[in-house]
Amino acid sequence: MRKAYQFRIYPNKNQEVKLNSTLSTCRHLYNDALAQRKRQAELNNLCRSFDVCLWGKPEWITYRDQQNTLPGNKTNFQKEVFSQVLQNTLKRVDTSFKNFFNGFGYPRFQGRGRYNSFTYPQAGFRIEDGRIKLSKIGAIKIIQHREIEGKIKTCTIKKDIDQWYVMLSTEIEKPILPVETKQSIGIDVGLSSLLTMSNGSQIEPPEFLRSSEKKMAKEQIRLSRKKKGSHNRKKQGKIVARTHRTIRNQRKDFAHKTSRKLVDTYDKIVFEDLQVKNMMQNHHLAKSISDAGWYQLIQLTNYKAEYAGKIVEQVNARNTSQNCSQCGNPVPKKLSVRMHSCPFCGLVMDRDHNAAINILSRSKNTAGTAEIKACPSNLSIDTMKQEAPSLRAG
């Protein structure tokens, strides 16, 4: 299985120039490769429109086509970048088109602020003596706050405003043995309570974005008053971006700690299979849904559970709030009605608690269910920074 690590790196001025130059070169290559594919697609569409192609049989440009032409057409800037990094850039273009054909949006050209990472997919990097050595760039100081498990397969360098990170993907060969399912839990995600368990316990949403809205609005107003293209506008833009980064890191930290508590406490965790993308189209709830970070939380729980040999399952969420968890009869209610009161069997409880029990019951195997147990005392989440302090060594 794969495992991911992220560490802060501290390039010197010369190394930072090379990192920024590599990003810029990769971004231009990405846009050029995308433009080439887009032109070919337009020609193919024109051929289909006239049912005949005057310039030959319509063809699709593939990753292999672009990769094969790269060595003989390198610019002076591209010659300063490790070859596999350039190849991976072309691979990103190919992946974006594959995603498009699978229902995602059409690939977009990348502006200077949007393309913020590049990848060494196989070679050209190694970690030695507190530094990560990158081909064509040099040995950069790294704060490695935990041991790396497994063989490193890929190395991605990412720029986050004024900070640099290395993200390592490793392959772990040892088998992960499944854990006996003794404790199972069903979880309903929501906005009034972030998580409601089938045992009745709840975790409240941290609302990082909502709590920072005033500060964010203040900084946005300051940005709007700066002259476009001015140095002061660039400085203020970085302040706004740092505020967004703080919120993003708080949300990620909370999701990491919450998912860790869930995986440590339960052997099987059952979520409802939510269509978050569709729910975000509700403009009244979109900001709250984004702030809640449901998708990230479920993804991290799934990742940690896989590594621990535990189970995460997602079940159909249809009518989990409407059906009675005790007798199974439908009890229609509006979203504003927060209590479930069944006229058939007399069950009265919080609607989210009722939904969580239904979610658990829809799982294939509910052995070791925990809905009637008390809330574990260790399930409270303390919002603390997960990363080790980013202190400069020496």
C-alpha positions, 0 to 999 in steps of 0.5 A: 500500500501507499503512504504519504508524507509532507515535510517543510523545506528551507531553500536558500536564495539561489535554490529558491530561484531554481525552484521558481524557475522549474515551476515556471518552465513546467507551467509553460510546458503544461500550457503548450502541451494542452494547447497542442491537444486542444488544437488537434481536438478542434481539427477533429471536430471540424472533420466530423462536422464536414464528414470528411477530413482534407488533411488526413485521418483525424488523430488524437495526440497522446502522452507518448506522442508528446513525450517522444517529441520532447527531447529534440525540442527542449528550450534552454529553460527546459534543459535546466530541468530534470528530464523526468520532471518534464515528462511528469508535466506531460503526464499531468496533461494526459491525466487531466484529459482522462479525467475530462472523459470521465466526467470532470471539467475540461482541462484549463490553462494554468496561470502563474498562481495556479501551477504550484508543484512539480514531481520527480516520479522515479529518480533524481532525489534522495534524503541525506544528512537533513537535506533533500538532494534534488537533481538540477536544484541542489541539496535543500534543508528539510525538517523531517519530523518523523521517520519515513516508512517504506520505499520512496516512489515519488517526490513532489515539491510544492510552493504554498505562497511563501513556503516550500514543502516536499511530499513523498509517496512511499510503498509499504510491502508488509501486509496489513492484517485485517482487524476483527470487527468488534466495534462498529459505528454509523456516522451522519455528517451534518452542519448543526453537528459535524458528526452524529454517531449511532451511539448518540455522541456528537462532534460539533463543527469547528467553523474555521471559515465562519470564524475568520470571515470578518478578518477575511473581509477586512483584508479583501477590502484592503486588497480591492483598494490597492492599485492593480499591478502595484507592489502594495497590491502584491503584498496585500494579495499575499496577506489574503492568501496566508489567511486562506492558508491558515483556515485550510491548515486548521481544517486539515488539522482538525480532519486529521485528528478527528479521523485518527480518533475514529480509527483508533476507537472503532473497527468499522466506520460507516458513512453515508455516501454523500454527493457533495458536489451536487449539494454545493450547488445550494448557494445557501449551504455551500459555504457551510458545507465547504467549511465542514470539510466532509469529503476531506474527513471521510478520505482521511478516515478511509486512508488511516483505516486502510493502514490500520486494517480496519473498514470504512464503508459508505452506504446510500444516504437516501431517506436515512433521516426520514425512515424510523430506525426502530420500526422502519416506517417512513416519517417525512419531515422538513430539514428544519425539523430537528427531532424524529418523532415516530407516530407508529412506534413512538420513538423520539430522538434527534433526527441525526441520531436516527439517521446514523442508526439507519446508516449503520443498519444499511451496512452489510455486516453490523457485528459489534454495533456501538449505537447503544453504548455511551460516548467514548470519553476519548472522542473529544477533539483538541484542535492543535497543530499536527505538524512539528514546529517549523523551526530552522535547524541550527 
